[in-house]
């Protein structure tokens, strides 16, 4: 199964950049932004600005089984890249 990757960069409260991918089975940027906001809230960064400027569709790919399970359970998977807690 193919999943959609949304490349996301946001500024943290302390000014550093948080770079992560939102991976979901829906090719819907608004849904990806909603998932990103949910995750940012869970790490205490709910005030971070996130729009279509910060979260953009990147590509479609297959994912490891563990990620697929999380996507099917929660709707998304966050792949932490740079500056993530």
C-alpha positions in Angstrom: 0.0 0.0 0.0 1.2 3.5 -0.8 1.2 6.3 1.7 1.5 10.1 1.2 4.4 12.0 2.8 4.0 15.7 3.8 7.3 17.4 4.4 6.9 19.8 7.4 9.0 22.5 8.9 7.8 24.6 11.9 9.5 27.0 14.3 9.5 25.9 17.9 8.8 28.3 20.8 12.6 28.6 21.4 13.2 29.5 17.7 14.7 26.3 16.4 13.3 24.5 13.4 11.4 21.2 13.9 11.5 19.1 10.7 9.3 16.1 10.4 7.2 14.2 7.9 3.5 13.5 8.3 2.7 10.2 6.7 -0.9 9.3 6.0 -3.1 7.3 3.6 -5.0 10.4 2.6 -3.5 12.8 0.0 -5.1 15.8 1.7 -2.9 18.6 2.9 -5.5 20.0 5.3 -5.7 16.5 7.0 -1.9 16.4 7.2 -1.9 19.8 8.8 -4.5 18.7 11.3 -2.4 15.6 12.2 0.7 17.8 12.5 -1.1 20.1 14.9 -2.2 17.2 17.0 1.4 15.9 17.2 2.8 19.4 17.9 0.3 19.7 20.7 1.4 16.4 22.2 5.0 17.7 22.4 4.1 21.0 23.9 4.5 23.1 20.7 0.8 23.9 20.1 1.6 27.5 19.4 3.7 26.7 16.4 2.5 28.2 13.1 1.5 25.5 10.6 -0.1 26.2 7.2 0.4 24.9 3.7 3.6 27.0 3.7 5.0 24.8 6.5 3.4 21.5 5.5 3.6 20.4 1.8 3.0 17.2 -0.1 6.3 15.6 -1.0 5.9 12.2 -2.4 4.1 8.8 -2.1 5.9 5.7 -0.8 5.5 2.3 0.9 6.3 2.2 4.6 7.5 -0.3 7.1 4.7 -2.5 8.6 5.0 -0.8 12.1 4.3 2.6 10.5 1.4 1.2 8.5 -0.2 -0.2 11.7 0.1 3.2 13.3 -1.4 4.9 10.3 -4.3 2.5 10.2 -4.8 2.9 14.0 -4.3 6.7 14.4 -4.6 8.0 10.9 -1.0 9.1 10.6 2.6 8.5 11.5 5.2 11.2 12.3 8.7 10.5 11.0 11.0 12.7 13.2 13.8 14.3 11.2 15.6 17.3 12.6 15.1 19.2 15.8 12.4 16.9 17.1 12.1 15.9 20.8 
